[in-house]
């Protein structure tokens, strides 16, 4: 990270430490599962299930590697640029509503920086977290104060943007809860598939363990999103 312009706003946040343990563990698991799928295909022949498993885990490993070595955040007087695993996006300061550090209570890293755009959408700022910065909250506070001093953004709240942010937050929570529902259904289908195989009954592992949970995911999201909107309407 460095400050290079006269206003002190130019900064770049890159990976400064080794790979975080959770990411390393996930990538190691992906490599092991992928190797196991390759071994299974060489021993018993290629199957759709093994092929999909191998492809899925290779995607996980590839994205994790790109996230670690490619992703970073750049800030200049022109705006904020986020270079992710696959694409690069830039927000001019006129489209930036705020930059915040939030507590990911059940995630890693615990404290992460996020950009909120005027359309209400939230984007994580890569490498802006307590794993790569000694004080991410203080760093973002200083960055925001510098942007205010240079007149790049305004501290005035905008009710219409706040409503969009609240709506996006509810949608994000609905997706998270739908993912939990999908995981529970996947476990249930795995148990059912095992019981069918154990009792010599007809079974379709691909359909039960993969297709059924994937079908439940959007259905659960639609239901949970409607419930969240109804609660928000009653609260307002």
C-alpha positions as CSV (number, residue, x, y, z in Angstrom):
1,X,0.0,0.0,0.0
2,X,1.3,3.5,-0.8
3,X,0.2,7.1,-1.0
4,X,1.6,8.8,-4.1
5,X,-0.5,11.8,-5.0
6,X,-0.6,15.3,-3.5
7,X,-4.0,14.7,-1.9
8,X,-2.9,11.4,-0.2
9,X,-5.8,9.4,-1.7
10,X,-3.8,7.1,-4.0
11,X,-3.5,3.7,-2.3
12,X,-3.1,0.1,-3.4
13,X,-4.0,-2.9,-1.3
14,X,-2.4,-6.1,-2.3
15,X,-1.7,-9.5,-0.6
16,X,1.0,-8.9,2.0
17,X,0.9,-12.2,3.8
18,X,0.9,-15.9,3.0
19,X,-2.3,-17.6,2.0
20,X,-5.0,-17.6,4.8
21,X,-5.4,-21.0,6.5
22,X,-9.1,-21.4,5.5
23,X,-8.2,-20.8,1.8
24,X,-5.2,-23.1,2.0
25,X,-7.4,-25.8,3.5
26,X,-10.1,-25.4,0.9
27,X,-7.6,-25.6,-2.0
28,X,-5.9,-28.6,-0.5
29,X,-9.3,-30.3,-0.1
30,X,-10.1,-29.5,-3.7
31,X,-6.8,-31.0,-4.9
32,X,-7.4,-34.2,-2.9
33,X,-11.0,-34.6,-4.1
34,X,-9.9,-33.9,-7.7
35,X,-7.1,-36.5,-7.4
36,X,-9.6,-39.0,-6.0
37,X,-12.0,-38.4,-8.9
38,X,-9.2,-38.9,-11.4
39,X,-8.2,-42.2,-9.6
40,X,-11.8,-43.4,-9.6
41,X,-12.2,-42.7,-13.3
42,X,-9.0,-44.5,-14.2
43,X,-10.0,-47.5,-12.1
44,X,-13.7,-47.9,-13.0
45,X,-14.1,-45.7,-16.1
46,X,-15.3,-42.2,-16.5
47,X,-18.7,-41.3,-15.1
48,X,-20.8,-38.2,-15.2
49,X,-20.7,-37.9,-11.4
50,X,-16.9,-38.1,-11.2
51,X,-16.5,-35.7,-14.1
52,X,-18.8,-33.1,-12.5
53,X,-17.1,-33.6,-9.1
54,X,-13.7,-33.1,-10.7
55,X,-14.8,-30.0,-12.7
56,X,-16.5,-28.4,-9.6
57,X,-13.5,-28.8,-7.4
58,X,-11.1,-27.6,-10.1
59,X,-13.2,-24.5,-10.4
60,X,-12.9,-24.0,-6.6
61,X,-9.1,-24.4,-6.6
62,X,-8.7,-22.2,-9.7
63,X,-10.8,-19.4,-8.3
64,X,-9.0,-19.6,-5.0
65,X,-5.7,-19.3,-6.6
66,X,-6.8,-16.3,-8.8
67,X,-8.3,-14.6,-5.7
68,X,-5.0,-14.9,-3.9
69,X,-2.6,-13.8,-6.6
70,X,-4.7,-11.5,-8.8
71,X,-7.2,-9.8,-6.6
72,X,-6.4,-6.3,-5.1
73,X,-7.9,-2.9,-4.5
74,X,-6.7,0.4,-6.0
75,X,-7.9,3.9,-4.9
76,X,-7.1,7.1,-6.8
77,X,-8.7,10.5,-7.2
78,X,-10.7,9.1,-10.1
79,X,-12.4,6.3,-8.2
80,X,-12.0,2.9,-6.7
81,X,-10.9,-0.1,-8.7
82,X,-11.5,-3.7,-7.6
83,X,-9.6,-6.4,-9.4
84,X,-11.3,-9.7,-8.6
85,X,-10.5,-13.3,-9.5
86,X,-12.0,-12.9,-13.0
87,X,-12.9,-9.3,-13.7
88,X,-11.9,-5.7,-12.9
89,X,-14.5,-3.0,-12.0
90,X,-14.0,0.7,-11.4
91,X,-16.4,3.0,-9.6
92,X,-15.9,6.8,-10.0
93,X,-16.4,8.6,-6.8
94,X,-19.7,9.9,-8.0
95,X,-21.0,6.3,-7.9
96,X,-19.5,5.6,-4.5
97,X,-21.9,6.0,-1.6
98,X,-19.6,4.8,1.1
99,X,-16.7,2.5,2.1
100,X,-17.1,0.6,5.3
101,X,-15.4,-2.2,7.3
102,X,-17.9,-4.7,8.5
103,X,-17.9,-7.6,10.9
104,X,-18.2,-11.0,9.3
105,X,-19.0,-12.9,12.5
106,X,-19.0,-16.4,11.0
107,X,-16.5,-15.8,8.2
108,X,-12.8,-15.3,7.5
109,X,-11.4,-12.7,7.5
110,X,-13.4,-11.4,10.4
111,X,-13.2,-7.7,9.4
112,X,-13.5,-6.9,5.7
113,X,-13.8,-3.6,3.7
114,X,-16.8,-3.1,1.4
115,X,-17.8,-0.5,-1.1
116,X,-21.4,0.5,-1.3
117,X,-22.5,2.0,-4.6
118,X,-25.4,4.4,-5.1
119,X,-27.4,1.6,-6.6
120,X,-27.3,-0.1,-3.1
121,X,-25.0,-3.0,-4.1
122,X,-22.1,-4.1,-1.9
123,X,-18.7,-5.2,-3.2
124,X,-16.0,-6.6,-1.1
125,X,-12.6,-4.9,-1.3
126,X,-9.9,-7.5,-1.8
127,X,-7.0,-7.4,0.7
128,X,-8.7,-4.8,2.8
129,X,-9.1,-6.9,6.0
130,X,-7.3,-7.5,9.3
131,X,-5.3,-10.3,7.7
132,X,-3.4,-7.9,5.4
133,X,-3.8,-4.6,7.3
134,X,-2.9,-4.1,11.0
135,X,-5.9,-1.7,11.4
136,X,-8.4,-2.0,8.6
137,X,-11.0,0.1,10.5
138,X,-8.5,3.0,11.0
139,X,-7.2,2.7,7.4
140,X,-10.7,3.0,5.9
141,X,-11.6,5.8,8.3
142,X,-8.5,7.7,7.1
143,X,-9.3,6.9,3.4
144,X,-12.8,8.2,3.8
145,X,-11.7,11.3,5.7
146,X,-9.2,12.0,2.8
147,X,-12.0,11.6,0.2
148,X,-14.2,14.0,2.2
149,X,-11.4,16.5,2.5
150,X,-10.8,16.4,-1.3
151,X,-14.5,16.8,-2.0
152,X,-14.6,13.4,-3.8
153,X,-17.6,12.2,-1.7
154,X,-20.3,13.6,0.6
155,X,-21.1,12.7,4.2
156,X,-24.8,13.5,3.7
157,X,-27.1,10.4,4.0
158,X,-29.4,9.7,1.1
159,X,-32.6,7.9,2.1
160,X,-33.2,6.4,-1.3
161,X,-29.8,4.8,-1.3
162,X,-30.2,3.6,2.2
163,X,-33.4,1.8,1.1
164,X,-31.6,0.2,-1.8
165,X,-28.8,-1.0,0.6
166,X,-31.4,-2.4,3.0
167,X,-33.1,-4.2,0.1
168,X,-29.8,-5.7,-1.1
169,X,-29.0,-6.8,2.5
170,X,-32.3,-8.7,2.8
171,X,-31.7,-10.4,-0.6
172,X,-28.1,-11.4,0.5
173,X,-29.5,-12.9,3.8
174,X,-32.1,-14.7,1.8
175,X,-29.4,-16.3,-0.4
176,X,-27.3,-17.2,2.6
177,X,-30.3,-18.9,4.3
178,X,-31.3,-20.6,1.0
179,X,-27.7,-22.0,0.8
180,X,-28.2,-23.5,4.3
181,X,-31.5,-25.1,3.2
182,X,-29.8,-26.5,0.1
183,X,-27.0,-28.0,2.2
184,X,-29.5,-29.6,4.5
185,X,-31.4,-31.0,1.6
186,X,-28.2,-32.3,0.1
187,X,-27.3,-34.1,3.3
188,X,-30.8,-35.6,3.5
189,X,-30.6,-36.8,-0.1
190,X,-27.2,-38.3,0.5
191,X,-28.6,-40.3,3.4
192,X,-31.6,-41.3,1.3
193,X,-29.4,-42.4,-1.5
194,X,-27.2,-44.4,0.9
195,X,-30.3,-46.1,2.3
196,X,-31.6,-47.0,-1.1
197,X,-28.3,-48.5,-2.1
198,X,-28.0,-50.4,1.2
199,X,-31.5,-51.9,0.8
200,X,-30.9,-52.7,-2.9
201,X,-33.6,-50.4,-4.1
202,X,-33.4,-48.3,-7.3
203,X,-31.4,-45.1,-6.8
204,X,-30.1,-42.2,-8.9
205,X,-27.2,-40.5,-7.1
206,X,-26.8,-37.7,-9.6
207,X,-30.5,-36.8,-9.4
208,X,-30.8,-37.1,-5.6
209,X,-27.5,-35.6,-4.4
210,X,-27.0,-32.9,-7.0
211,X,-30.2,-32.0,-8.9
212,X,-32.6,-32.0,-6.0
213,X,-30.5,-29.6,-3.8
214,X,-29.8,-27.3,-6.8
215,X,-33.6,-27.1,-7.6
216,X,-34.3,-26.4,-3.9
217,X,-31.9,-23.4,-3.8
218,X,-33.8,-20.9,-6.0
219,X,-37.1,-22.1,-4.6
220,X,-35.9,-21.5,-1.0
221,X,-34.5,-18.1,-2.0
222,X,-37.8,-16.9,-3.5
223,X,-39.7,-18.1,-0.4
224,X,-37.3,-16.6,2.1
225,X,-37.0,-13.3,0.1
226,X,-40.7,-12.9,0.2
227,X,-40.8,-13.5,3.9
228,X,-38.1,-11.0,4.4
229,X,-39.9,-8.3,2.4
230,X,-43.1,-9.0,4.2
231,X,-41.4,-8.5,7.6
232,X,-39.7,-5.3,6.4
233,X,-43.0,-3.9,5.2
234,X,-44.6,-4.6,8.6
235,X,-41.7,-3.1,10.4
236,X,-41.9,0.1,8.4
